[in-house]
Amino acid sequence: MSDEESNLLFSEMSIKELTETVDEMSKQLMEAKAALRNMRLSGVRSAIEARKLADVDLADELKKLGISNVLPSGPFRTPYFKWY
């Protein structure tokens, strides 16, 4: 739709119709932004989940070896181990 056509269409609408149209378009924009954000962060989410699974596997292997491990919590955690 060209600008001239959309201007003609909007000029024929009442204020109430324009308000409803703007509200609907705003809702669609927010939904599209949320979908984009989810798409962009899906790789990060899967990497975090893989890291959690790797931490659990590492803890299990260390337990089998008789090594107790301490994993600090937080976004920048790095494992350090106590040797008995």
Residue frames as qw, qx, qy, qz and C-alpha x, y, z in Angstrom:
[[0.000, 0.891, 0.453, 0.000, 0.00, 0.00, 0.00],
 [0.421, 0.439, -0.025, 0.793, 1.43, 3.37, -0.99],
 [0.178, -0.210, -0.437, 0.856, 1.61, 6.38, 1.30],
 [0.298, -0.044, -0.211, -0.930, -1.11, 8.12, -0.67],
 [0.591, -0.265, -0.675, -0.354, -3.44, 5.13, -0.32],
 [0.487, -0.320, -0.685, 0.439, -2.79, 4.79, 3.40],
 [0.031, -0.110, -0.212, 0.971, -3.30, 8.55, 3.94],
 [0.452, -0.151, -0.404, -0.781, -6.59, 8.35, 2.06],
 [0.610, -0.291, -0.736, -0.041, -7.62, 5.34, 4.12],
 [0.380, -0.273, -0.564, 0.680, -6.68, 7.01, 7.41],
 [0.102, -0.005, 0.012, -0.995, -8.39, 10.30, 6.48],
 [0.543, -0.244, -0.510, -0.621, -11.65, 8.44, 5.99],
 [0.558, -0.282, -0.746, 0.229, -11.49, 6.79, 9.43],
 [0.395, -0.843, -0.130, -0.340, -12.99, 8.28, 12.55],
 [0.061, -0.696, 0.577, -0.422, -10.89, 9.13, 15.58],
 [0.787, -0.288, 0.443, -0.319, -12.25, 6.08, 17.39],
 [0.949, 0.312, 0.033, 0.025, -11.34, 3.80, 14.47],
 [0.447, 0.714, -0.414, 0.343, -7.87, 5.33, 14.24],
 [0.382, -0.611, 0.556, -0.415, -7.35, 4.84, 17.98],
 [0.921, -0.072, 0.336, -0.185, -8.40, 1.19, 17.71],
 [0.820, 0.533, -0.139, 0.154, -6.10, 0.72, 14.69],
 [0.167, 0.738, -0.518, 0.399, -3.15, 2.28, 16.51],
 [0.631, -0.453, 0.517, -0.360, -3.82, 0.15, 19.61],
 [0.969, 0.150, 0.187, -0.064, -3.96, -3.02, 17.50],
 [0.654, 0.646, -0.276, 0.279, -0.77, -2.10, 15.64],
 [0.160, -0.717, 0.543, -0.407, 0.96, -1.34, 18.95],
 [0.834, -0.249, 0.430, -0.241, -0.05, -4.76, 20.26],
 [0.917, 0.386, 0.018, 0.095, 1.26, -6.42, 17.09],
 [0.345, 0.768, -0.411, 0.348, 4.54, -4.50, 17.39],
 [0.452, -0.594, 0.564, -0.353, 5.03, -5.59, 21.02],
 [0.939, -0.005, 0.323, -0.115, 4.35, -9.23, 20.05],
 [0.771, 0.587, -0.137, 0.205, 6.81, -9.00, 17.15],
 [0.051, 0.774, -0.510, 0.373, 9.47, -7.48, 19.43],
 [0.700, -0.405, 0.519, -0.278, 8.95, -10.27, 21.97],
 [0.955, 0.248, 0.164, 0.013, 9.26, -12.90, 19.23],
 [0.532, 0.734, -0.305, 0.292, 12.44, -11.27, 17.92],
 [0.267, -0.700, 0.552, -0.365, 13.93, -11.13, 21.42],
 [0.868, -0.181, 0.427, -0.179, 13.12, -14.82, 21.97],
 [0.874, 0.469, -0.006, 0.129, 14.67, -15.75, 18.63],
 [0.300, 0.788, -0.409, 0.349, 17.83, -13.74, 19.36],
 [0.349, -0.592, 0.605, -0.403, 18.24, -15.21, 22.85],
 [0.971, -0.021, -0.017, -0.239, 17.42, -18.84, 22.00],
 [0.734, 0.410, -0.446, 0.308, 21.10, -19.64, 21.40],
 [0.023, -0.523, 0.556, -0.646, 22.07, -18.14, 24.74],
 [0.756, -0.283, 0.258, -0.530, 19.34, -20.08, 26.52],
 [0.974, 0.129, -0.181, -0.038, 20.44, -23.37, 24.96],
 [0.499, 0.496, -0.525, 0.479, 24.09, -22.63, 25.87],
 [0.332, -0.481, 0.484, -0.651, 23.10, -21.95, 29.49],
 [0.917, -0.118, 0.113, -0.363, 21.12, -25.19, 29.61],
 [0.857, 0.328, -0.352, 0.182, 24.08, -27.11, 28.12],
 [0.172, 0.556, -0.557, 0.592, 26.36, -25.55, 30.74],
 [0.632, -0.382, 0.366, -0.566, 24.03, -26.64, 33.53],
 [0.986, 0.060, -0.050, -0.146, 23.97, -30.21, 32.19],
 [0.651, 0.479, -0.453, 0.376, 27.76, -30.21, 31.85],
 [0.168, -0.565, 0.521, -0.618, 28.10, -29.02, 35.47],
 [0.851, -0.227, 0.245, -0.406, 25.90, -31.88, 36.66],
 [0.939, 0.269, -0.202, 0.076, 27.86, -34.41, 34.59],
 [0.367, 0.591, -0.512, 0.504, 31.15, -33.03, 35.91],
 [0.459, -0.492, 0.466, -0.574, 29.95, -33.25, 39.50],
 [0.966, -0.046, 0.085, -0.240, 28.88, -36.89, 38.95],
 [0.804, 0.418, -0.332, 0.262, 32.25, -37.82, 37.45],
 [0.091, 0.605, -0.535, 0.583, 34.13, -36.13, 40.27],
 [0.720, -0.373, 0.324, -0.487, 31.97, -37.95, 42.81],
 [0.985, 0.136, -0.104, -0.031, 32.88, -41.25, 41.13],
 [0.609, 0.486, -0.414, 0.470, 36.54, -40.34, 41.48],
 [0.629, -0.499, -0.457, 0.383, 36.06, -39.50, 45.14],
 [0.275, 0.084, -0.054, 0.956, 36.64, -35.79, 44.69],
 [0.003, -0.756, -0.582, 0.299, 34.24, -33.46, 46.38],
 [0.305, 0.329, 0.267, 0.853, 33.63, -30.35, 44.36],
 [0.033, -0.662, -0.423, 0.618, 32.37, -26.94, 45.29],
 [0.272, 0.445, 0.490, 0.698, 30.67, -24.89, 42.62],
 [0.016, -0.358, -0.323, 0.876, 30.00, -21.29, 43.65],
 [0.315, 0.703, 0.637, 0.030, 26.76, -19.86, 42.42],
 [0.017, 0.774, -0.038, -0.632, 26.53, -16.81, 40.21],
 [0.694, 0.699, 0.046, -0.167, 26.86, -15.90, 36.56],
 [0.391, 0.755, -0.520, 0.084, 30.67, -16.05, 36.53],
 [0.801, -0.449, 0.375, -0.123, 31.15, -19.22, 38.54],
 [0.542, 0.524, -0.657, -0.016, 34.21, -21.32, 37.96],
 [0.922, -0.324, -0.201, -0.072, 34.63, -24.70, 39.59],
 [0.113, 0.637, -0.685, 0.333, 37.30, -25.23, 42.17],
 [0.860, -0.132, -0.476, -0.127, 37.89, -28.53, 43.86],
 [0.483, -0.653, 0.512, -0.279, 38.83, -29.81, 47.30],
 [0.678, 0.280, -0.679, -0.007, 41.11, -32.83, 47.21],
 [0.720, -0.537, 0.283, -0.336, 40.72, -35.27, 50.12]]
